[in-house]
């Protein structure tokens, strides 16, 4: 149950949930590849991780670009020696009712969340299999991997898709001791969620306070947002769990919003 001296590649890791996962894994001895589309932010985050006493590298990666993904995973292995953990976390949000959702926005959402998960998985699996040391692949799903909400058709579709992808990776990777899991957070107060509050207020014709109270946190047991640390601790648990006992499983981290 340890990530010490393992190498973790985390996408979308220059901010928000991804950055906190990087910090928690680093504090537990993992070396970190910060993968982000923003080069300056990725480098700044990698420098912060190095200050925690582990190795780190910045990887500029558009997860929808096949060549960029392959190059980024190659750089991770070159700079840090291996890739033992993948946290597929990069994501965006666009909200609209289906009848107004542009096909371009649909494709963009599916590409980042689902195509990006596939491309990073494929690239990392090749290296994990070749190294023969097993590995952990963690997808950042959502309560929307289990449930639906209005205005989020491509997001919900993609997050449901990650559950299926993880199950296939779990079956295919088992013989090589590569595990796959999905973390399904509720609403986490990140810039991604902050952006949605005024958008949903406008769409539903309600106040921003009502969006938070009556939409985002209505079904929680305590009216609290999930925190980045809540999610990061789950990532640490999955990354360090050394057997196939939990492979293919998802865990909901939502203050009781969704209970399996």
C-alpha positions in Angstrom: 0.0 0.0 0.0 2.7 2.5 -1.0 3.5 4.9 -3.9 7.0 5.6 -2.7 9.4 5.9 -5.6 6.6 5.2 -8.1 6.2 7.6 -11.1 2.8 9.2 -11.5 1.7 11.0 -14.7 -1.2 13.3 -13.9 -3.1 15.1 -16.7 -4.6 18.5 -16.0 -2.3 18.7 -13.0 -1.3 22.4 -13.1 -4.4 23.4 -11.1 -7.4 22.1 -9.1 -8.0 18.5 -8.4 -5.0 17.3 -10.5 -2.6 19.6 -8.7 -3.7 18.4 -5.3 -3.4 14.8 -6.3 0.2 15.6 -7.4 0.9 17.1 -4.1 -0.5 14.2 -2.0 1.3 11.6 -4.1 4.5 13.5 -3.9 4.1 13.9 -0.1 3.9 10.1 0.0 7.1 9.6 -2.0 6.0 9.4 -5.6 7.8 11.2 -8.4 5.5 13.4 -10.5 5.0 14.3 -14.2 2.7 17.3 -14.3 0.9 17.1 -17.7 -1.0 20.2 -18.8 -1.9 22.1 -21.9 -0.5 25.3 -20.3 3.3 25.1 -20.4 4.0 27.8 -18.0 1.5 26.5 -15.4 2.9 23.0 -15.8 6.4 24.1 -15.2 5.4 26.2 -12.1 3.5 23.2 -10.7 6.5 20.9 -11.3 8.8 23.3 -9.6 6.5 23.3 -6.6 6.5 19.5 -6.5 10.3 19.4 -6.6 10.3 21.6 -3.5 8.5 18.7 -1.7 11.6 16.5 -2.0 10.8 14.3 -5.0 11.6 14.4 -8.7 9.2 16.1 -11.0 8.9 17.1 -14.7 6.6 19.3 -16.7 4.9 17.8 -19.7 3.0 19.9 -22.2 0.1 17.8 -23.3 -3.1 18.2 -25.3 -4.7 15.0 -24.4 -6.7 15.0 -27.6 -3.6 15.0 -29.7 -2.2 11.5 -30.3 1.3 12.6 -31.1 1.4 15.0 -28.1 0.3 12.2 -25.7 2.9 9.7 -27.0 5.6 12.4 -26.8 4.5 13.4 -23.3 4.6 9.8 -22.0 8.0 9.3 -23.6 9.3 12.5 -21.8 7.9 11.2 -18.5 9.8 7.9 -18.9 13.0 9.7 -20.1 13.0 12.2 -17.2 11.7 10.1 -14.4 12.6 6.5 -15.4 9.1 4.9 -15.7 5.4 5.5 -15.6 3.7 3.5 -12.9 0.6 5.5 -12.2 -1.6 7.4 -14.6 -4.3 9.8 -13.3 -6.4 10.8 -16.3 -7.8 14.0 -14.9 -7.9 16.6 -17.7 -11.3 18.0 -18.2 -13.5 21.0 -19.1 -17.2 21.8 -18.8 -19.7 23.3 -21.2 -23.4 23.4 -20.2 -26.4 23.8 -22.5 -29.7 22.1 -23.1 -29.4 19.3 -25.8 -31.4 21.2 -28.4 -28.9 24.1 -28.2 -25.8 22.1 -27.9 -23.5 22.6 -30.8 -22.0 19.5 -32.4 -18.5 21.2 -32.1 -18.9 21.5 -28.4 -20.2 17.9 -28.1 -17.1 16.7 -29.9 -14.8 18.9 -27.9 -16.2 17.5 -24.6 -16.0 13.9 -25.7 -12.5 14.4 -27.1 -11.0 15.8 -23.9 -12.8 13.5 -21.4 -13.0 10.2 -23.3 -10.6 10.3 -26.2 -8.0 11.8 -23.9 -8.5 8.9 -21.4 -8.1 6.4 -24.1 -5.0 8.0 -25.6 -3.2 8.4 -22.3 -4.2 4.9 -21.2 -2.9 3.3 -24.4 0.4 5.1 -24.2 1.0 4.3 -20.5 -0.1 0.7 -20.8 2.5 0.0 -23.5 5.2 1.3 -21.1 3.8 -0.5 -18.0 3.6 -3.8 -19.9 7.1 -3.4 -21.2 8.5 -2.6 -17.8 6.8 -5.6 -16.1 6.2 -3.8 -12.8 2.5 -3.5 -12.9 0.7 -0.2 -12.5 -2.4 1.8 -11.6 -4.6 3.7 -14.0 -7.1 6.1 -12.3 -9.8 7.9 -14.2 -11.4 11.1 -12.9 -15.1 10.3 -13.3 -17.9 12.1 -11.5 -21.1 11.5 -9.7 -22.2 12.0 -13.4 -20.6 8.7 -14.1 -23.6 7.2 -12.2 -26.2 9.9 -12.4 -27.4 12.5 -14.9 -28.1 16.3 -14.6 -29.7 18.6 -17.0 -27.5 20.7 -19.4 -24.6 18.2 -19.3 -25.3 15.7 -22.1 -21.7 15.2 -23.4 -20.1 15.4 -19.9 -22.5 12.7 -18.5 -22.0 10.6 -21.6 -18.2 10.8 -21.3 -18.1 10.2 -17.6 -20.3 7.1 -18.0 -17.9 6.0 -20.7 -15.0 6.1 -18.3 -16.6 3.4 -16.2 -16.7 1.1 -19.2 -13.2 1.9 -20.2 -11.9 1.2 -16.7 -13.6 -2.2 -16.7 -12.0 -3.2 -20.0 -8.5 -2.0 -18.8 -9.1 -4.0 -15.6 -9.7 -7.2 -17.5 -6.9 -6.7 -20.0 -4.4 -5.5 -17.5 -4.9 -8.0 -14.8 -2.3 -10.5 -16.1 0.3 -7.7 -16.0 -0.9 -6.5 -12.6 -2.1 -3.2 -14.0 -5.2 -2.0 -12.2 -7.9 0.5 -13.3 -10.3 2.5 -11.2 -12.6 5.5 -11.4 -13.0 8.2 -8.8 -16.4 9.8 -9.0 -16.4 13.2 -7.1 -19.4 15.3 -6.4 -19.2 19.0 -6.9 -15.6 20.2 -6.0 -15.2 24.0 -5.6 -12.6 24.4 -8.4 -12.6 27.1 -11.2 -14.4 24.5 -13.4 -17.3 24.5 -10.9 -17.2 28.2 -10.2 -17.7 28.8 -13.9 -20.8 26.7 -13.9 -22.6 28.6 -11.1 -23.4 31.8 -13.1 -24.1 29.7 -16.2 -26.6 27.6 -14.5 -28.2 30.6 -12.7 -28.8 32.2 -16.1 -30.1 29.0 -17.7 -32.5 28.2 -14.8 -33.4 31.8 -14.0 -32.4 31.5 -10.4 -29.7 33.1 -8.1 -26.2 31.8 -7.8 -26.8 31.0 -4.2 -29.8 28.9 -5.2 -27.7 27.0 -7.8 -25.3 26.1 -5.0 -27.9 25.2 -2.4 -30.7 23.7 -4.5 -28.8 22.1 -7.4 -25.2 21.4 -6.5 -25.5 20.5 -2.9 -29.1 19.7 -2.5 -28.6 15.9 -2.3 -25.6 15.9 0.0 -26.0 14.8 3.6 -24.3 17.9 5.0 -24.6 20.7 2.4 -20.8 20.6 1.8 -18.7 20.7 -1.3 -16.4 17.7 -1.9 -12.8 19.0 -1.5 -9.7 18.5 -3.6 -8.2 16.7 -0.7 -11.1 14.3 -0.4 -10.4 13.3 -4.0 -6.6 13.2 -3.7 -6.8 10.8 -0.7 -8.9 8.5 -2.8 -6.3 8.7 -5.6 -3.6 7.8 -3.1 -5.6 4.8 -2.0 -6.1 3.4 -5.5 -2.6 4.2 -6.6 -1.0 2.4 -3.6 -3.3 -0.6 -3.6 -1.0 -3.3 -4.8 -3.3 -6.2 -5.8 -6.2 -6.8 -8.3 -8.7 -7.0 -5.5 -10.3 -3.6 -6.3 -9.5 -3.3 -10.0 -12.4 -2.3 -12.2 -14.2 -0.6 -9.3 -15.4 3.0 -8.9 -15.7 5.0 -5.7 -18.1 7.9 -5.2 -16.7 10.8 -3.2 -19.7 13.2 -2.8 -20.7 13.8 0.8 -23.6 11.4 0.3 -25.0 13.0 -2.9 -25.0 9.6 -4.6 -24.9 6.4 -2.6 -24.3 3.0 -4.3 
